[in-house]
Amino acid sequence: MSRISRLERRFGRFAIQNLTLFIIAGQAVLYVANLLPQGVALDRVVLDPALVMRGQVWRLFTFLFTPPAIDWIWAVFYFALLHHFGSTLEHYWGAFRYNVYILTGYLANVVAAFAGSAILGGQIAEALGDAPLKLASMPATNEFFYMSLFLAFARLFPDFIINLFFILPVRIKWLAALAWIGYALALVQGDWMVRMLVLATVANYLLFFGPQHARDLRQGRRRRSFQAKARRATSQVRHTCVVCGLSSETSPKTLFRYCSKCAGQQCYCPEHIHRHEHVTAGASGAL
């Protein structure tokens, strides 16, 4: 029994059912509140490690419900996709495993945000000549956290089709490939906050899917090794017509056949398979 299965047997009753709906509800409330004249400013709920250390501990939780800063039509599309990805994963894994995936992603992103803030703070302190290490006031987006749901869904359902701009059908595995390329670019070109959040997302994904990828790599190597051996074995087989001497080396596209009425394994080209004298036992060859 796997470790997560043992945890599920012990703590499965505490799993939150329909967790994605709670997340979407919180994001929708903040999205509407941000549109109101005296609403909630989103910069008061995002995760900023420096402000958390100054007492604004609510940011550790409210950043999960920070909605995307997009127009309402795209927000509806975003919420629909988030609900589809999350509810499908919960149905496939079960509520407990889905909760664990969300929890590990959340913890990884919080740790990554503090690490990125510390690295940026150290760079700023070094540039200014200040010795004490301080956390840089840098907000951490939850975009990478929810992208881990997209990557998990694409891994489990690679042939699912999304209609881009409601018109162009694209398999989700190709969008996931673009996301991985974007992550690679972010690791090279992004600041330390972005890099750490990308690493947190990748770590959460690999925690669940790393063993599967490792098995796929091993199976791929075994399959390629078998195919290479099969090609070598078949390349060593040489067919030669016993009448005209035409061989599979000089004419690889020729379909050679063996006569069932001849003694031994007598090979013939298409021209002589029906125009030859059968070889009998003791004969040295066809005439």
C-alpha positions as CSV (number, residue, x, y, z in Angstrom):
1,M,0.0,0.0,0.0
2,S,1.4,3.4,-0.9
3,R,2.1,6.1,1.6
4,I,-0.8,8.3,0.4
5,S,-3.2,5.3,0.6
6,R,-2.2,4.8,4.3
7,L,-2.8,8.5,5.0
8,E,-6.2,8.3,3.2
9,R,-7.3,5.4,5.4
10,R,-6.3,7.3,8.5
11,F,-7.3,10.9,7.6
12,G,-9.6,10.5,4.6
13,R,-12.7,11.5,6.6
14,F,-11.3,15.0,7.0
15,A,-11.1,15.7,3.3
16,I,-13.0,18.7,2.0
17,Q,-15.5,17.6,-0.7
18,N,-15.9,19.9,-3.7
19,L,-12.9,21.9,-2.7
20,T,-12.7,23.6,-6.1
21,L,-16.1,25.2,-5.6
22,F,-14.9,26.8,-2.4
23,I,-11.9,28.2,-4.2
24,I,-13.9,29.5,-7.1
25,A,-16.5,31.0,-4.7
26,G,-13.8,32.9,-2.8
27,Q,-12.2,34.2,-6.0
28,A,-15.6,35.3,-7.4
29,V,-16.4,37.2,-4.2
30,L,-13.1,39.0,-4.3
31,Y,-13.5,39.7,-8.0
32,V,-16.8,41.3,-7.6
33,A,-15.7,43.2,-4.4
34,N,-12.7,44.6,-6.3
35,L,-15.1,46.1,-8.9
36,L,-17.2,47.9,-6.4
37,P,-16.4,51.7,-5.8
38,Q,-15.4,51.0,-2.2
39,G,-14.5,47.4,-2.7
40,V,-11.5,45.4,-1.6
41,A,-8.2,46.2,-3.3
42,L,-6.5,43.0,-4.4
43,D,-3.1,44.2,-3.2
44,R,-4.4,43.7,0.3
45,V,-4.9,40.0,-0.1
46,V,-2.0,38.8,-2.2
47,L,0.9,37.0,-0.6
48,D,3.7,39.4,0.2
49,P,6.2,37.7,2.6
50,A,7.6,41.0,3.8
51,L,4.1,42.2,4.9
52,V,3.3,38.9,6.4
53,M,6.3,39.2,8.7
54,R,5.0,42.7,9.7
55,G,1.8,41.1,11.0
56,Q,-0.5,40.8,7.9
57,V,-0.7,37.0,8.4
58,W,-4.1,36.8,6.6
59,R,-2.2,37.0,3.3
60,L,-1.0,33.4,3.9
61,F,-4.6,32.3,3.2
62,T,-6.3,35.0,1.2
63,F,-3.8,34.8,-1.7
64,L,-5.5,31.5,-2.6
65,F,-8.6,33.4,-3.4
66,T,-7.0,36.2,-5.4
67,P,-8.9,36.3,-8.7
68,P,-7.1,37.0,-12.1
69,A,-7.0,40.6,-13.2
70,I,-8.9,40.1,-16.4
71,D,-12.2,41.2,-18.0
72,W,-15.3,39.6,-16.7
73,I,-15.9,37.5,-19.9
74,W,-12.5,35.9,-19.5
75,A,-13.0,35.6,-15.8
76,V,-16.1,33.4,-16.5
77,F,-14.1,31.3,-18.9
78,Y,-11.3,31.0,-16.3
79,F,-13.6,29.9,-13.5
80,A,-15.3,27.4,-15.9
81,L,-11.9,25.8,-16.7
82,L,-10.8,25.9,-13.1
83,H,-13.9,24.1,-12.1
84,H,-13.6,21.5,-14.8
85,F,-10.0,20.8,-14.1
86,G,-10.4,20.6,-10.3
87,S,-13.7,18.7,-10.2
88,T,-12.3,16.2,-12.7
89,L,-9.2,15.6,-10.7
90,E,-11.2,15.2,-7.5
91,H,-13.5,12.7,-9.3
92,Y,-10.5,10.8,-10.7
93,W,-8.3,10.8,-7.5
94,G,-10.9,11.1,-4.8
95,A,-11.4,14.0,-2.4
96,F,-8.5,13.1,-0.1
97,R,-5.8,12.8,-2.8
98,Y,-7.1,16.0,-4.5
99,N,-6.9,17.8,-1.1
100,V,-3.4,16.6,-0.6
101,Y,-2.4,17.9,-4.1
102,I,-3.9,21.3,-3.3
103,L,-2.3,21.3,0.2
104,T,1.2,20.4,-1.0
105,G,1.0,22.9,-3.8
106,Y,-0.1,25.6,-1.3
107,L,2.7,24.8,1.1
108,A,5.3,24.7,-1.7
109,N,4.2,28.1,-3.1
110,V,4.3,29.7,0.4
111,V,7.8,28.4,1.0
112,A,8.8,29.4,-2.5
113,A,7.4,32.9,-2.0
114,F,9.4,33.4,1.2
115,A,12.6,32.0,-0.4
116,G,12.2,34.3,-3.5
117,S,11.6,37.3,-1.2
118,A,14.6,36.5,0.9
119,I,16.9,36.1,-2.2
120,L,15.6,39.4,-3.7
121,G,16.0,41.0,-0.3
122,G,19.6,39.8,-0.1
123,Q,20.4,41.2,-3.5
124,I,18.9,44.6,-2.6
125,A,20.8,44.6,0.7
126,E,24.0,43.8,-1.0
127,A,23.5,46.5,-3.6
128,L,22.8,49.1,-0.9
129,G,25.6,47.9,1.3
130,D,23.3,46.9,4.1
131,A,24.4,43.9,6.2
132,P,21.0,42.7,7.7
133,L,19.0,40.4,5.6
134,K,15.5,41.7,4.8
135,L,12.6,40.3,2.9
136,A,11.9,42.2,-0.3
137,S,8.3,43.4,-0.5
138,M,7.4,41.4,-3.6
139,P,3.8,40.0,-4.1
140,A,3.7,36.3,-5.1
141,T,1.0,35.4,-7.6
142,N,-1.1,32.3,-7.3
143,E,-1.0,31.8,-11.1
144,F,1.7,29.1,-10.9
145,F,-0.2,27.3,-8.1
146,Y,-3.3,26.9,-10.2
147,M,-1.3,26.0,-13.2
148,S,-0.3,22.8,-11.4
149,L,-4.0,21.8,-11.7
150,F,-3.8,22.4,-15.4
151,L,-0.6,20.3,-15.7
152,A,-2.1,17.4,-13.7
153,F,-5.2,17.4,-15.8
154,A,-3.2,17.5,-19.0
155,R,-1.1,14.5,-17.8
156,L,-4.2,12.4,-17.0
157,F,-6.3,13.5,-20.0
158,P,-3.9,14.5,-22.7
159,D,-6.4,14.2,-25.5
160,F,-8.9,16.6,-24.0
161,I,-9.8,19.3,-26.5
162,I,-10.0,23.0,-25.6
163,N,-11.5,25.5,-28.1
164,L,-9.2,28.4,-28.1
165,F,-11.1,31.7,-28.5
166,F,-14.1,29.4,-28.6
167,I,-13.2,28.4,-32.2
168,L,-9.8,26.7,-32.6
169,P,-9.8,23.1,-31.2
170,V,-6.4,22.2,-29.5
171,R,-5.5,19.1,-27.6
172,I,-4.6,20.0,-24.1
173,K,-1.3,18.1,-24.2
174,W,0.1,20.6,-26.7
175,L,-1.0,23.5,-24.4
176,A,0.8,21.7,-21.6
177,A,3.9,21.4,-23.7
178,L,3.8,25.2,-24.3
179,A,3.4,25.7,-20.5
180,W,6.5,23.6,-19.8
181,I,8.4,25.7,-22.4
182,G,7.2,28.8,-20.7
183,Y,8.4,27.5,-17.3
184,A,11.8,26.8,-18.8
185,L,12.0,30.4,-20.1
186,A,10.8,31.7,-16.7
187,L,13.6,29.9,-14.9
188,V,16.1,31.5,-17.2
189,Q,14.7,35.0,-17.6
190,G,12.4,35.6,-14.6
191,D,13.3,37.1,-11.3
192,W,13.9,35.0,-8.2
193,M,10.3,35.2,-7.1
194,V,9.1,33.8,-10.4
195,R,11.8,31.1,-10.4
196,M,11.0,29.9,-7.0
197,L,7.3,29.8,-7.7
198,V,8.0,27.8,-10.9
199,L,10.1,25.3,-9.0
200,A,7.3,25.0,-6.4
201,T,4.8,24.1,-9.1
202,V,7.1,21.6,-10.7
203,A,8.0,20.0,-7.4
204,N,4.3,19.6,-6.6
205,Y,3.7,18.1,-10.0
206,L,6.6,15.7,-9.8
207,L,5.6,14.6,-6.3
208,F,2.5,13.0,-7.8
209,F,3.6,12.2,-11.3
210,G,7.4,11.8,-11.1
211,P,7.2,8.0,-10.5
212,Q,4.9,7.6,-13.6
213,H,7.4,9.6,-15.7
214,A,10.2,7.5,-14.5
215,R,8.3,4.3,-15.4
216,D,7.5,5.7,-18.8
217,L,11.2,6.4,-19.4
218,R,12.2,2.9,-18.4
219,Q,9.5,1.4,-20.6
220,G,10.6,3.7,-23.5
221,R,14.2,2.5,-23.1
222,R,13.2,-1.1,-23.1
223,R,11.0,-0.6,-26.1
224,R,13.7,1.2,-28.1
225,S,16.2,-1.6,-27.1
226,F,13.8,-4.3,-28.3
227,Q,13.1,-2.4,-31.6
228,A,16.9,-2.0,-32.1
229,K,17.5,-5.7,-31.6
230,A,14.6,-6.6,-33.9
231,R,16.0,-4.3,-36.6
232,R,19.4,-6.0,-36.3
233,A,17.9,-9.4,-36.4
234,T,15.8,-8.7,-39.5
235,S,18.7,-6.9,-41.2
236,Q,20.8,-10.1,-40.9
237,V,18.2,-12.1,-42.9
238,R,19.1,-12.4,-46.5
239,H,16.9,-13.8,-49.2
240,T,18.4,-15.0,-52.5
241,C,16.6,-16.5,-55.5
242,V,18.1,-19.9,-56.2
243,V,17.4,-19.5,-59.9
244,C,18.5,-16.0,-60.9
245,G,20.5,-15.0,-57.8
246,L,18.5,-11.9,-57.1
247,S,18.9,-11.0,-53.4
248,S,17.2,-8.8,-50.8
249,E,20.3,-6.8,-50.5
250,T,20.3,-5.7,-54.2
251,S,16.5,-5.5,-54.4
252,P,15.2,-4.8,-50.9
253,K,11.6,-4.1,-52.1
254,T,11.3,-7.4,-53.8
255,L,8.9,-9.9,-52.1
256,F,10.7,-13.2,-51.9
257,R,8.9,-16.4,-51.3
258,Y,9.7,-20.0,-50.3
259,C,8.3,-23.0,-52.2
260,S,6.5,-25.5,-50.0
261,K,7.0,-28.3,-52.5
262,C,10.8,-28.0,-52.7
263,A,13.0,-29.9,-50.3
264,G,14.7,-27.6,-47.8
265,Q,14.3,-23.8,-47.6
266,Q,14.3,-22.9,-51.3
267,C,13.8,-19.1,-51.9
268,Y,12.5,-17.6,-55.2
269,C,11.9,-14.2,-56.5
270,P,8.3,-13.4,-57.8
271,E,9.4,-14.2,-61.4
272,H,10.6,-17.7,-60.6
273,I,8.3,-18.8,-57.7
274,H,5.9,-20.4,-60.3
275,R,8.6,-21.1,-63.0
276,H,11.1,-23.5,-61.5
277,E,11.7,-27.2,-61.2
278,H,11.0,-28.4,-57.7
279,V,14.1,-29.5,-55.7
280,T,13.9,-33.0,-54.4
281,A,15.7,-34.5,-51.5
282,G,19.4,-35.0,-52.4
283,A,19.4,-32.4,-55.2
284,S,21.9,-29.6,-54.9
285,G,19.7,-26.8,-56.3
286,A,17.0,-25.9,-58.8
287,L,17.4,-26.0,-62.5
